[in-house]
């Protein structure tokens, strides 16, 4: 799964993805950028 890294300014493959649920019940995926180590986040089905 890919997410946008704001530090690299490009779409990257999520490293160490974790499925999370937001307060409103929507699913999301959280992980780390493999290039720079910044946290990346993607809302939606995983």
Chimera marker file (.cmm) of the C-alpha trace (Angstrom):
<marker_set name="trace">
<marker id="1" x="0.000" y="0.000" z="0.000" r="1" g="1" b="0" radius="0.5"/>
<marker id="2" x="1.220" y="3.485" z="-0.812" r="1" g="1" b="0" radius="0.5"/>
<marker id="3" x="0.913" y="6.777" z="1.044" r="1" g="1" b="0" radius="0.5"/>
<marker id="4" x="2.124" y="10.309" z="0.376" r="1" g="1" b="0" radius="0.5"/>
<marker id="5" x="5.254" y="11.380" z="2.264" r="1" g="1" b="0" radius="0.5"/>
<marker id="6" x="5.225" y="15.145" z="2.840" r="1" g="1" b="0" radius="0.5"/>
<marker id="7" x="8.968" y="15.266" z="3.503" r="1" g="1" b="0" radius="0.5"/>
<marker id="8" x="9.942" y="13.389" z="0.302" r="1" g="1" b="0" radius="0.5"/>
<marker id="9" x="7.016" y="14.950" z="-1.623" r="1" g="1" b="0" radius="0.5"/>
<marker id="10" x="6.220" y="11.659" z="-3.361" r="1" g="1" b="0" radius="0.5"/>
<marker id="11" x="4.142" y="8.506" z="-2.986" r="1" g="1" b="0" radius="0.5"/>
<marker id="12" x="6.039" y="5.766" z="-1.165" r="1" g="1" b="0" radius="0.5"/>
<marker id="13" x="5.360" y="2.179" z="-0.156" r="1" g="1" b="0" radius="0.5"/>
<marker id="14" x="4.392" y="2.043" z="3.539" r="1" g="1" b="0" radius="0.5"/>
<marker id="15" x="6.989" y="0.313" z="5.735" r="1" g="1" b="0" radius="0.5"/>
<marker id="16" x="5.699" y="-1.478" z="8.867" r="1" g="1" b="0" radius="0.5"/>
<marker id="17" x="2.000" y="-0.846" z="8.084" r="1" g="1" b="0" radius="0.5"/>
<marker id="18" x="-0.474" y="-0.970" z="10.969" r="1" g="1" b="0" radius="0.5"/>
<marker id="19" x="-4.243" y="-0.994" z="10.580" r="1" g="1" b="0" radius="0.5"/>
<marker id="20" x="-5.899" y="1.576" z="12.831" r="1" g="1" b="0" radius="0.5"/>
<marker id="21" x="-9.430" y="2.888" z="13.320" r="1" g="1" b="0" radius="0.5"/>
<marker id="22" x="-10.154" y="6.603" z="13.559" r="1" g="1" b="0" radius="0.5"/>
<marker id="23" x="-12.450" y="8.122" z="16.192" r="1" g="1" b="0" radius="0.5"/>
<marker id="24" x="-15.325" y="8.236" z="13.700" r="1" g="1" b="0" radius="0.5"/>
<marker id="25" x="-14.922" y="4.513" z="12.904" r="1" g="1" b="0" radius="0.5"/>
<marker id="26" x="-13.205" y="4.839" z="9.522" r="1" g="1" b="0" radius="0.5"/>
<marker id="27" x="-10.297" y="2.482" z="8.784" r="1" g="1" b="0" radius="0.5"/>
<marker id="28" x="-6.800" y="3.833" z="8.140" r="1" g="1" b="0" radius="0.5"/>
<marker id="29" x="-3.219" y="2.632" z="7.745" r="1" g="1" b="0" radius="0.5"/>
<marker id="30" x="-0.250" y="4.084" z="9.583" r="1" g="1" b="0" radius="0.5"/>
<marker id="31" x="3.412" y="3.410" z="8.911" r="1" g="1" b="0" radius="0.5"/>
<marker id="32" x="6.851" y="4.805" z="8.114" r="1" g="1" b="0" radius="0.5"/>
<marker id="33" x="8.461" y="6.149" z="4.940" r="1" g="1" b="0" radius="0.5"/>
<marker id="34" x="11.294" y="3.794" z="3.870" r="1" g="1" b="0" radius="0.5"/>
<marker id="35" x="13.379" y="6.671" z="2.447" r="1" g="1" b="0" radius="0.5"/>
<marker id="36" x="13.402" y="9.227" z="5.281" r="1" g="1" b="0" radius="0.5"/>
<marker id="37" x="11.733" y="7.539" z="8.278" r="1" g="1" b="0" radius="0.5"/>
<marker id="38" x="8.878" y="10.061" z="8.552" r="1" g="1" b="0" radius="0.5"/>
<marker id="39" x="5.458" y="8.819" z="9.697" r="1" g="1" b="0" radius="0.5"/>
<marker id="40" x="2.988" y="8.366" z="6.842" r="1" g="1" b="0" radius="0.5"/>
<marker id="41" x="-0.774" y="7.916" z="7.083" r="1" g="1" b="0" radius="0.5"/>
<marker id="42" x="-3.452" y="6.775" z="4.671" r="1" g="1" b="0" radius="0.5"/>
<marker id="43" x="-7.188" y="6.963" z="5.314" r="1" g="1" b="0" radius="0.5"/>
<marker id="44" x="-9.416" y="4.324" z="3.743" r="1" g="1" b="0" radius="0.5"/>
<marker id="45" x="-9.686" y="0.607" z="3.239" r="1" g="1" b="0" radius="0.5"/>
<marker id="46" x="-6.419" y="-1.245" z="3.679" r="1" g="1" b="0" radius="0.5"/>
<link id1="1" id2="2" r="1" g="1" b="0" radius="0.2"/>
<link id1="2" id2="3" r="1" g="1" b="0" radius="0.2"/>
<link id1="3" id2="4" r="1" g="1" b="0" radius="0.2"/>
<link id1="4" id2="5" r="1" g="1" b="0" radius="0.2"/>
<link id1="5" id2="6" r="1" g="1" b="0" radius="0.2"/>
<link id1="6" id2="7" r="1" g="1" b="0" radius="0.2"/>
<link id1="7" id2="8" r="1" g="1" b="0" radius="0.2"/>
<link id1="8" id2="9" r="1" g="1" b="0" radius="0.2"/>
<link id1="9" id2="10" r="1" g="1" b="0" radius="0.2"/>
<link id1="10" id2="11" r="1" g="1" b="0" radius="0.2"/>
<link id1="11" id2="12" r="1" g="1" b="0" radius="0.2"/>
<link id1="12" id2="13" r="1" g="1" b="0" radius="0.2"/>
<link id1="13" id2="14" r="1" g="1" b="0" radius="0.2"/>
<link id1="14" id2="15" r="1" g="1" b="0" radius="0.2"/>
<link id1="15" id2="16" r="1" g="1" b="0" radius="0.2"/>
<link id1="16" id2="17" r="1" g="1" b="0" radius="0.2"/>
<link id1="17" id2="18" r="1" g="1" b="0" radius="0.2"/>
<link id1="18" id2="19" r="1" g="1" b="0" radius="0.2"/>
<link id1="19" id2="20" r="1" g="1" b="0" radius="0.2"/>
<link id1="20" id2="21" r="1" g="1" b="0" radius="0.2"/>
<link id1="21" id2="22" r="1" g="1" b="0" radius="0.2"/>
<link id1="22" id2="23" r="1" g="1" b="0" radius="0.2"/>
<link id1="23" id2="24" r="1" g="1" b="0" radius="0.2"/>
<link id1="24" id2="25" r="1" g="1" b="0" radius="0.2"/>
<link id1="25" id2="26" r="1" g="1" b="0" radius="0.2"/>
<link id1="26" id2="27" r="1" g="1" b="0" radius="0.2"/>
<link id1="27" id2="28" r="1" g="1" b="0" radius="0.2"/>
<link id1="28" id2="29" r="1" g="1" b="0" radius="0.2"/>
<link id1="29" id2="30" r="1" g="1" b="0" radius="0.2"/>
<link id1="30" id2="31" r="1" g="1" b="0" radius="0.2"/>
<link id1="31" id2="32" r="1" g="1" b="0" radius="0.2"/>
<link id1="32" id2="33" r="1" g="1" b="0" radius="0.2"/>
<link id1="33" id2="34" r="1" g="1" b="0" radius="0.2"/>
<link id1="34" id2="35" r="1" g="1" b="0" radius="0.2"/>
<link id1="35" id2="36" r="1" g="1" b="0" radius="0.2"/>
<link id1="36" id2="37" r="1" g="1" b="0" radius="0.2"/>
<link id1="37" id2="38" r="1" g="1" b="0" radius="0.2"/>
<link id1="38" id2="39" r="1" g="1" b="0" radius="0.2"/>
<link id1="39" id2="40" r="1" g="1" b="0" radius="0.2"/>
<link id1="40" id2="41" r="1" g="1" b="0" radius="0.2"/>
<link id1="41" id2="42" r="1" g="1" b="0" radius="0.2"/>
<link id1="42" id2="43" r="1" g="1" b="0" radius="0.2"/>
<link id1="43" id2="44" r="1" g="1" b="0" radius="0.2"/>
<link id1="44" id2="45" r="1" g="1" b="0" radius="0.2"/>
<link id1="45" id2="46" r="1" g="1" b="0" radius="0.2"/>
</marker_set>
